[in-house]
Amino acid sequence: MTQRATVALGKRIKELRLAKGWTQAELAEVLGCEAMTVSRYERGEYAPSIEVLEQISLALNASLDLFFVSQEQPAPTSSNLRHDLWDIAYQADEEALREIVGAAKKILSNK
């Protein structure tokens, strides 16, 4: 699986988990793994095996095709935007984090 496909799959897992109102820890408990593993799937660091993906689909009450079919995205909520920002910050190195914080401060000071 390509990195792009892994990232897209991870985003879809996250969307379906959030739609169910579950935390990563809750999904991890059902799957019998660590919450960090779910986090890595959602960030696209790891691709779940087809067996694990089937477990995820059963846990989230979603058919397997929902993980691969393109879905129109509604306007992101503030909660989704915060999650996206967290994902970006988590992947950034120290220099990029400094730039992100500086940009955010500049944006907020203009309000």
N, C-alpha and C positions, 0 to 999 in steps of 0.2 A: 504494500500500500504506500502511495506517495505521501510525503509530509503534508501536502495540501489536503489530500483526502483524509488523513489522520486528524488534522486540525478541524476539518468540516464535520467529521464524525463526532469528535469530542464536543464541539459546539452543540450538535444535535442532542447528544446525551444530556448535556447540561440543560438545554431548553426543556426536554421532556421531564427531567428530574424536577426542575423548578415549577413546571406546570402541575406536577403532582404535589408540590409543596413540601418536598423532601430536602433534607440537608445531605451533603456528601456522606456524612457519618451514617445517616439512616440507610442510604442506598448501600454503602459498604457493609453494614451489618447484615442486610438481606443477602448480599453476594458472598459474604464470608471472607472479606478482605479488609484491608486498612483504608481509611478515608483518604490517605495520601495517594493510594492507587487510583481511586475514583477521580481525584484531583488531576492526576497525571493523564488519565484518559481524557478528561474534559479540556485540558490545555493542549492536547495533541502530542504530548510527550511519548505516550505509549498508545498503541492500537490494541483494543481488546481482541482476544481470539474470537472466532465465530461462536464457540461454546459460551464464552463469557457474555458476548453480545446477546445471545439468546437468553441468558439469565437476566440480563439488564432489561430486555424487552418484556419478559414475563413479570419482573418486579415492577416495572413502570406501566404495565398493562398497555403496551404499545406493540404493534406488529413490526416485524423486522424491516419491512419496506419503509417505514417511517424514518429509519436511520439513514436512508439513501435517497429518498425522494425529496427533491427541492421543494421547500415550503416558502410561500410568500411571507416575508417578515413584517409584522406590524411595527409601528413606531416604537422604539425602545423606551422602556420605563426608566425612571430614575434608578430603580433597583438594578435593572439590567446594565445600565451605564456604569454604575458603581462596580458591578462584577467585572465588566470589561476593563475598567480602569485598573482594578486589582490585578487582573490577568496580565495586563501590559506591564505594570510595575513589578510583578513577580518575575517576569522574564528579562527585565532590564538590568544592565550592569550598573555599577555605582555612578559612572559618568552620566549615563542616560537618566538615571534617577534624579541626579542633581538638575539636569535640564528640565525634566518633567515637573519637578517641584517648583523651579524658577518660573516656568511658563504658567503653571497653575496659580501661583501667587500673583503674577502679573495680571492674569485674566480676572481673578477675584478682586484685585485692587481697583480695577476699572469699573466695577459695578457701583 
